[in-house]
C-alpha cells in the first residue's frame, strides 16, 4: 500500500506540472503523436485513442478526457523510467479493461492508473 500511495502522489504532482498552455488539437491526437514518436497521425491512427478516451470519460471515470490523457502520459513515463515500455493506447486500454462496464457510477481513475503502474512494475 505504501508503494501505491507513493505512485499516486507522484502522479498527482506530475499532473500539476504537465499543464499545457495554448490551444491544442485534442488529447487523442496528442497521445497518438507521442506514441508514434512525433509523427503526424492520420484520423484512423487517432481514432482508437478518441474511442477509449470517450468511453472512459463518459461512462467509467470522473476525470475529463484531457486529464485522462495526462495521467496516461505520466504513467507511461514512470514505467519507462523502470525500463518498461508501454504506449499510451495500451495504458488507456488497460485502465478501461480494469473497470467493469456495469460499475454503476463513475470512479476516480487516478487510483486505477496508480494501481496499474505498481502492478506492472511488480511484474
N, C-alpha and C positions, 0 to 999 in steps of 0.2 A: 504494500500500500504506500510505503514511503516513496518508492520509485515512481509510482503513478502520480503522487502529489507533486513531485519534482518536475515530471514531464508536463503536467497540467500547468504549473506555474511558469515553466519555460515557454509553453505555447502562448499563454496569456501575455507574457512580457514581449515575446517576439511579434505577436499580432499588433500590439500597440506601436511597435517600431516599424511595421511594414505598411503603414498608412500611405496611400498613394495620392498625390495631388494632381489635379487637372483631369480633363476628360479622357476616357479610355474606351476601347471598343467593347468591353464587357468581360466579365470573369471567365466565361467559357473560352473565348478567343485567347485571352491571356494565358490560361493554363495550356491550351494547345500549342501556343508559341513556346512556352517553357519546355514542354515535353518533346517538341521536335527540334530543340536546340537553337531556337531563334529563327526558324524558317517562317514563311508566310503560309499558314494552313488554309486549306480550301474549306468551303462550307461543310463538305462531307467529313472533313477532319475535325471540325469544331462541333459537329452535331452530337457525338457521344458525350462530350463534356456538358453541353447545354442540357441534354436529356437527364443525365444523372444529377446535375445541379438543380434542375427544376423539380425532379421527384423529391430530392432531399429537402429543398426549401419549402415546397408546398405541402408535403404530406408527412415528413418524418422529423425535421429539425426546426428548432425555433429560430436559428440564425438565418440571415439573408444569404443569397447566392454569393455575393461578394465576400462575406465573412467566411463562408464555407470554403471558397477558393483560397482565401488567405490561410486558413487552418490547414488545408491540404499542402500548400507550399511549405509552410513551416514544418509540418510533419515529415514530408519527404526530405527536407533539408536536414532534420535531426537524424533521420535514418542514414542519409548519405554520409554524415559525419562518422557513423559507425561502420561505414563500408557497405551498407545495404542500399542497393539501387532499386528505387521504386518510382514509377511515374505517377503524376498527379491523377490521371484517369484510374489507375489501379487503386490508389488510395481512396478516391471517392467511391469506387465500386465496392471496396472492402467495407467502408462505412455503411453504404446502402445495404449490403448483404447482412450486416450485423444487426440491423434494426428490423424487427418483424413488421410486415405490412399492416397487420391489424393491431397495432400497439394501442390504439385508442386516442392517443394525444401525441402532440409533437414533443420531442425530447431535446435536451441540451446536447448537441452533437460535439461540442468541445470535449466532453468527457469521453465520447466514443473515439475521437481522434487520439486523445491521450492514451487510452487503454490499448488501442491498436499499435501505437508506437512501442509501448512497453512489451506487448506480446510478440510483436515482430522482432524486436531486439533480442528477446529471450530465446527466440527460435522455436 
